[in-house]
Amino acid sequence: MMNEKGRRGLWALVATALIASACSRGTESAKSATDTTAASTRGAAAPAPAACPGDNGGITLPPGFCATVFADSLGHARHLVVAPNGDVYVNTWSGSYYPDTAPPGRGFLVALRDTSHDGRADVITRFGATPDRGGHGGTGIGLHANALYAEEHSTIVRYALPSGGGAPTAKAETILSGMPVTGDHPMHPFAIDTSGGMFIDMGSATNSCQIKNRTLESPGRKPCTELETRAGLWRYDANKTGQTFSPRERYATGIRNAVGIAFAPDGQLYSTQHGRDQLFENWPKLYNADQGQNLPAEELLKIVKGGDYGWPYCYFDPNQQKLVLAPEYGGDGGKAVGECAQKLPPAAFFPAHWAPDGLLFYTGSMFPEHYRGGAFIAFHGSWNRAPGPQQGYNVVFVPFAGGTPSMGAGKFEIFADKFAGGVMQPDQAAHRPVGVAQGPDGALYISDDKGGRVWRVTYGGK
């Protein structure tokens, strides 16, 4: 008869064989997605899936991490949030960048639920504004006080969440209306603090506030009156309905396009900034093609009330690691600093034209200690690095310690990669990362607005 030690050894061998068998399988076909009402609530403590598809849904991850395709073909999936019960909500968009729409009669917002706990949503419900009634969808989405907030074109609306979770059934309330939607950056991502302070991006209408936008040697407007209503963060009250956009609520300025907005664990507000385009194309007497590809840096900004981060008068040069005067405002190709000495520099910076679209500070316990308190940033990928190769299309990680990047302002780690599928062109890329969100169990969710995919990333290594 086998003793206790022998039995334990046998069970260990069986368990090892089962895990190896599971992880050797190819990617399972995603379950078909149909609109239906959520049937049950996924518990916050649901275990991570045991099986790890061999290709992680087409992306690469560090050792010990595993990704499943949580949902697919959702449309232009922008930002996403995860409720305390594990339900995932996604905002999808149709606008100047994406002329196609959600299916007629079906909303741009999507509720996802995994009832079988296998890392894949098996209940998918669309709701909210519909294209046949003039809906456009949006980027911004958030949770506060058991309600879901979402950008819908020029408004922010609020939906009460059902007690059992799933898609809202009550009519949306308008929290804020009248936001600007013209020009280059019409989207309005946002973040909500614990008291209901809602910080919203009003992206710039132009590239660099030129008299003629994106035109050879056109000077910049001085002062740039666009800053009165654009290129900054505005603060509103998520607890109050019927608010109307105005210049009075501007919180910070000089931010060309803050698509990623998030709070660090200590409550500090941060945003990303998309750096300006076309230094070489518009100012070939001052910049060469190589400089056009590699200037300026993308940025992570530590947001303070009343802060001015420089746009359009300045841009951040990663080689000199300082803000310098833009050519539209008397800049000489990167030497002159002028008024930029009084602007606020970034907390961290990244390669040019990668397009940082999603920001999350990790507070979960699933991932190793190294990741706790650090920032995940989703880079949508470049379109304007010609004649060099396009870059980005990945998710990076910036470790933080004591409220600052611990590796240095210009250092980061590639966390998830190969979203583009080997074709680094925006119109041909398989996927382009946009949003990052954390589940109640510590899993990381990543959205993609090219293929409409959502990945769920877990950790099971040592």
C-alpha positions in Angstrom: 0.0 0.0 0.0 1.4 3.4 -1.0 2.5 5.6 1.9 1.5 9.3 2.3 4.8 10.6 0.8 4.3 8.4 -2.2 0.7 9.5 -2.7 1.8 13.2 -2.6 4.4 12.5 -5.2 1.9 10.8 -7.5 -0.5 13.6 -7.3 2.2 16.1 -8.0 3.1 14.2 -11.2 -0.5 14.0 -12.3 -1.0 17.8 -11.7 2.1 18.6 -13.7 1.0 16.5 -16.6 -2.4 18.1 -16.7 -1.0 21.6 -16.7 1.5 20.8 -19.4 -1.3 19.3 -21.5 -3.5 22.4 -21.1 -0.7 24.8 -22.0 0.3 22.9 -25.1 -3.1 23.4 -26.7 -3.5 25.9 -29.4 -5.8 28.9 -29.0 -9.3 27.8 -28.5 -11.9 29.3 -30.8 -13.6 32.3 -29.1 -17.2 31.6 -28.1 -19.7 33.2 -30.4 -21.0 36.5 -29.0 -24.7 37.2 -29.0 -26.7 40.0 -27.4 -28.4 38.7 -24.3 -29.2 39.8 -20.8 -26.6 38.9 -18.2 -27.6 35.8 -16.3 -25.4 35.7 -13.3 -22.9 37.7 -11.4 -19.2 36.8 -11.8 -17.7 36.8 -8.3 -14.7 39.1 -7.7 -12.7 36.1 -6.3 -13.2 33.9 -9.4 -10.0 31.9 -10.1 -7.8 32.7 -13.1 -8.2 30.3 -16.0 -6.2 27.2 -15.7 -5.4 26.8 -19.4 -3.1 29.3 -21.2 -3.4 29.4 -25.0 -0.1 28.8 -26.6 0.0 32.2 -28.5 -1.6 34.4 -25.8 -4.1 35.7 -28.3 -1.3 36.7 -30.7 0.6 38.9 -28.3 3.9 38.4 -26.4 4.2 38.8 -22.6 7.0 38.4 -19.9 7.5 34.8 -18.6 4.8 33.7 -16.2 2.1 35.8 -17.7 -0.8 34.5 -19.8 -3.4 36.2 -22.0 -6.8 35.0 -23.2 -9.0 36.7 -25.8 -11.7 37.9 -23.5 -13.8 39.2 -26.4 -13.4 39.9 -30.1 -14.8 41.9 -33.0 -16.5 44.5 -30.8 -16.0 47.4 -33.1 -13.6 50.3 -32.4 -13.0 49.4 -28.7 -11.5 52.4 -26.9 -11.3 52.6 -23.1 -12.7 50.0 -20.7 -13.4 49.6 -17.0 -14.0 46.6 -14.8 -16.7 46.6 -12.1 -16.1 45.1 -8.6 -18.1 42.0 -9.6 -15.9 41.4 -12.7 -18.2 42.7 -15.4 -16.2 44.6 -18.1 -17.6 47.7 -19.8 -16.2 49.0 -23.1 -16.9 52.2 -25.0 -16.6 51.9 -28.8 -16.4 54.8 -31.2 -17.4 56.0 -34.6 -16.1 59.4 -35.6 -13.7 61.2 -37.8 -11.1 58.5 -37.5 -13.6 55.6 -37.8 -16.4 56.2 -40.2 -18.1 52.9 -39.8 -20.6 52.4 -37.0 -22.0 50.0 -34.5 -24.7 47.7 -36.0 -28.0 49.6 -36.6 -30.2 49.7 -33.5 -27.4 48.4 -31.2 -25.5 50.6 -28.8 -21.9 51.7 -28.8 -21.4 50.6 -25.2 -20.7 47.0 -24.5 -21.1 44.9 -21.3 -19.0 41.7 -21.1 -19.4 38.9 -18.6 -17.5 35.6 -18.1 -19.9 33.2 -16.4 -17.8 30.1 -16.9 -14.6 31.7 -15.5 -12.5 30.6 -18.4 -11.1 34.0 -19.3 -13.5 34.6 -22.1 -16.7 36.6 -22.1 -19.7 34.4 -22.9 -22.4 37.1 -22.3 -22.1 40.2 -24.5 -24.7 43.0 -24.4 -24.7 46.2 -26.3 -26.5 49.3 -24.9 -26.5 53.1 -25.0 -26.7 55.5 -28.0 -27.2 53.9 -31.4 -26.1 55.0 -34.8 -29.6 55.1 -36.2 -30.5 57.7 -33.6 -27.4 59.8 -34.1 -25.1 58.1 -31.7 -21.3 58.3 -32.1 -19.9 56.4 -29.2 -16.7 57.6 -27.7 -13.5 56.9 -25.8 -14.1 57.9 -22.2 -15.7 55.5 -19.7 -15.6 55.3 -15.9 -17.2 53.9 -12.7 -18.3 55.9 -9.6 -20.8 55.3 -6.9 -22.4 52.2 -8.5 -22.9 54.0 -11.8 -21.3 53.8 -15.2 -20.1 57.0 -16.9 -19.5 57.2 -20.6 -18.5 59.7 -23.3 -21.1 60.0 -26.1 -19.7 62.5 -28.6 -20.1 66.0 -26.9 -21.6 64.7 -23.7 -20.8 62.6 -20.6 -23.7 60.5 -19.5 -24.4 58.3 -16.5 -26.1 54.9 -16.2 -27.2 53.4 -12.9 -25.9 49.9 -12.7 -28.4 47.1 -11.9 -27.9 45.5 -8.5 -27.0 42.2 -10.1 -24.6 43.8 -12.6 -24.7 43.5 -16.3 -25.9 46.1 -18.8 -27.8 49.1 -17.5 -31.6 49.1 -18.2 -32.4 52.6 -16.8 -32.3 55.7 -19.1 -29.0 57.6 -19.1 -28.7 60.9 -17.3 -26.6 63.8 -18.8 -23.8 64.9 -16.5 -22.0 67.2 -18.9 -22.9 68.6 -22.4 -21.5 71.0 -24.9 -17.9 69.7 -25.1 -15.9 70.7 -28.2 -15.7 68.0 -30.9 -14.2 69.8 -33.9 -10.7 69.5 -35.3 -7.9 67.0 -34.8 -8.7 65.6 -31.4 -12.5 65.3 -30.7 -12.4 62.5 -28.1 -12.9 63.0 -24.3 -11.3 60.4 -22.1 -11.7 61.1 -18.3 -10.9 59.8 -14.8 -13.1 60.2 -11.7 -11.6 60.4 -8.2 -13.2 59.0 -5.0 -15.2 62.1 -4.2 -16.6 62.5 -7.8 -14.1 64.9 -9.2 -14.2 64.2 -13.0 -11.1 65.2 -15.0 -11.8 65.3 -18.7 -9.4 65.8 -21.7 -10.3 68.5 -24.2 -7.8 67.7 -26.9 -6.4 70.4 -29.2 -8.2 71.2 -32.4 -4.9 71.6 -34.2 -1.4 70.2 -34.4 0.5 73.2 -33.1 -2.0 76.2 -33.2 -0.7 77.4 -36.6 -2.6 80.0 -38.5 -3.0 77.4 -41.2 -3.0 74.0 -39.5 -0.3 71.5 -40.6 0.9 73.9 -43.3 4.5 74.6 -44.4 6.1 77.3 -42.3 2.7 78.7 -41.1 3.4 80.7 -37.9 1.6 79.9 -34.7 -1.2 82.1 -33.3 0.1 84.2 -30.4 -1.6 84.0 -28.1 -3.1 80.6 -28.9 -6.7 81.4 -28.1 -7.5 77.7 -28.7 -6.2 77.1 -25.1 -9.3 78.8 -23.7 -11.4 75.8 -24.6 -9.0 73.1 -25.7 -5.6 71.4 -25.1 -6.0 70.8 -21.4 -7.9 69.0 -18.6 -11.2 70.3 -17.3 -12.7 69.4 -13.9 -16.4 68.7 -13.3 -18.6 67.0 -10.6 -19.6 63.4 -11.5 -22.3 63.6 -8.8 -24.1 66.5 -10.5 -26.4 66.4 -13.6 -27.0 69.1 -16.2 -23.5 70.7 -16.2 -22.5 72.6 -19.4 -18.9 73.0 -20.7 -17.3 76.3 -20.3 -13.7 77.8 -20.1 -14.1 78.4 -16.4 -13.6 74.8 -15.3 -10.2 74.4 -16.9 -7.9 72.6 -14.4 -4.6 72.4 -16.3 -3.5 73.6 -19.7 -0.9 73.2 -22.4 -1.7 69.5 -23.0 -2.1 68.7 -26.6 -4.1 65.5 -26.2 -4.3 63.6 -22.9 -5.9 60.3 -24.0 -4.6 58.4 -20.9 -5.8 59.8 -17.5 -5.4 58.0 -14.2 -4.8 58.3 -10.5 -1.7 56.8 -8.8 -2.2 54.8 -5.6 -1.4 58.0 -3.6 -4.2 59.9 -5.3 -1.9 61.9 -7.6 -3.5 62.6 -11.0 -1.4 61.8 -14.1 -2.1 62.0 -17.9 -0.3 61.1 -21.0 0.4 63.6 -23.8 0.6 63.0 -27.5 3.5 65.0 -28.8 3.1 67.2 -31.8 3.6 66.1 -35.4 5.4 67.3 -38.6 8.5 69.2 -37.4 10.3 68.1 -40.5 7.4 68.3 -43.0 6.4 71.8 -41.9 9.8 73.2 -41.0 12.4 71.5 -43.3 14.8 74.4 -43.0 15.1 73.7 -39.2 14.7 69.9 -39.0 15.9 66.9 -41.0 13.9 63.7 -41.7 15.5 61.8 -38.8 14.6 64.6 -36.4 11.0 64.5 -37.7 10.8 60.8 -36.9 12.3 61.0 -33.4 11.0 64.4 -32.1 9.3 65.2 -29.9 9.0 62.7 -27.1 5.6 61.3 -25.9 5.0 62.2 -22.3 3.6 61.1 -18.9 2.6 64.2 -17.0 2.1 64.7 -13.3 -0.9 67.0 -13.2 -1.2 69.9 -10.8 -4.0 72.4 -10.6 -3.2 75.4 -12.8 -0.2 73.7 -14.3 1.0 74.7 -17.8 2.7 71.9 -19.7 3.8 73.9 -22.7 1.7 73.2 -25.8 1.8 74.7 -28.4 4.7 77.0 -27.5 7.1 74.2 -26.5 7.9 70.5 -27.1 10.0 68.1 -25.1 13.3 67.1 -26.7 14.3 63.6 -25.4 17.9 64.0 -26.3 18.3 67.2 -24.3 15.7 66.1 -21.8 14.1 69.5 -21.7 11.3 71.6 -23.2 12.4 73.8 -26.1 10.7 76.5 -28.1 8.5 75.3 -31.0 9.4 76.6 -34.5 5.9 78.3 -34.8 6.9 80.6 -32.0 10.5 81.5 -32.8 12.2 78.2 -32.2 15.4 77.6 -34.0 15.4 73.8 -34.4 15.9 72.9 -30.7 18.4 75.3 -29.2 16.2 78.1 -27.9 14.2 77.6 -24.7 12.6 81.0 -24.0 9.3 80.8 -22.1 9.6 77.0 -22.0 11.8 77.3 -19.0 8.6 78.2 -17.0 6.5 75.3 -18.3 6.2 72.0 -16.4 8.3 69.1 -17.8 7.1 65.5 -17.9 7.5 62.9 -15.2 8.5 60.3 -17.8 9.0 60.3 -21.6 8.9 57.8 -24.4 9.8 57.5 -28.1 8.2 59.9 -30.5 4.9 59.3 -32.3 4.0 56.1 -30.4 0.6 57.6 -29.3 0.0 56.9 -25.6 -3.8 56.1 -25.3 -4.3 54.2 -22.1 -2.9 54.7 -18.6 -3.3 52.5 -15.5 -1.5 52.4 -12.1 -1.5 48.8 -10.9 -2.8 48.2 -7.4 -3.6 44.5 -7.6 -1.9 41.6 -5.8 -2.0 39.0 -8.7 1.1 40.4 -10.5 4.6 40.2 -8.8 5.6 43.0 -6.4 7.7 44.7 -9.1 4.4 45.8 -10.8 2.6 47.2 -7.8 2.2 50.9 -7.9 3.7 51.2 -11.4 2.1 52.5 -14.6 0.9 50.5 -17.6 0.7 52.6 -20.7 -1.0 51.4 -24.0 0.6 52.8 -27.1 -1.7 53.0 -30.1 1.2 53.1 -32.6 2.5 55.7 -35.0 1.4 56.8 -38.4 4.0 59.6 -39.1 7.5 58.2 -38.7 8.1 58.0 -42.5 10.5 57.3 -44.1 11.5 55.3 -41.0 9.4 52.3 -39.8 6.3 52.9 -37.7 6.6 52.1 -34.0 4.6 51.5 -30.8 1.6 49.2 -31.0 2.5 47.8 -27.5 1.9 48.1 -23.8 4.8 49.3 -21.6 5.4 49.3 -17.9 7.0 52.1 -15.9 8.0 51.1 -12.3 7.3 53.7 -9.7 8.9 54.2 -6.2 8.3 57.2 -3.9 6.0 58.9 -6.5 8.6 58.9 -9.3 9.7 56.5 -12.1 12.2 54.3 -10.4 14.2 53.4 -13.6 14.6 57.1 -14.6 12.4 59.4 -16.6 13.3 58.0 -20.0 13.3 54.3 -19.1 10.5 51.7 -19.4 9.8 48.0 -20.0 7.9 46.5 -22.9 5.2 44.4 -21.2 2.9 43.3 -24.1 3.9 43.4 -27.8 3.2 42.2 -31.3 -0.4 43.6 -31.4 0.3 44.8 -35.0 0.9 41.2 -36.1 4.2 42.1 -37.8 2.8 44.8 -40.1 3.7 48.1 -38.5 1.4 50.3 -40.5 -1.8 51.7 -38.9 -4.1 50.7 -41.8 -2.7 47.2 -41.9 -2.0 46.4 -38.3 -4.0 43.5 -36.9 -4.6 45.3 -33.6 -3.8 48.7 -32.0 -3.9 48.9 -28.1 -6.0 51.7 -26.6 -7.3 51.0 -23.1 -5.9 49.3 -20.0 -8.0 48.4 -16.9 -7.6 46.2 -13.8 -10.0 43.5 -12.7 -11.0 42.9 -9.0 -8.7 39.9 -8.9 -5.7 41.8 -10.3 -6.0 40.7 -13.9 -5.1 43.3 -16.6 -7.5 44.0 -19.5 -6.3 45.5 -22.8 -8.6 46.8 -25.5 -7.9 47.3 -29.2 -9.8 49.6 -31.6 -8.6 48.0 -34.8 -9.8 44.5 -34.4 -12.2 45.2 -31.6 -10.4 42.7 -29.3 -10.1 42.6 -25.5 -7.4 40.6 -23.8 -7.3 39.4 -20.2 -3.8 39.0 -18.8 -3.1 37.0 -15.7 0.0 35.8 -13.9 0.7 32.3 -12.8 4.5 32.1 -12.8 7.0 32.2 -10.0 
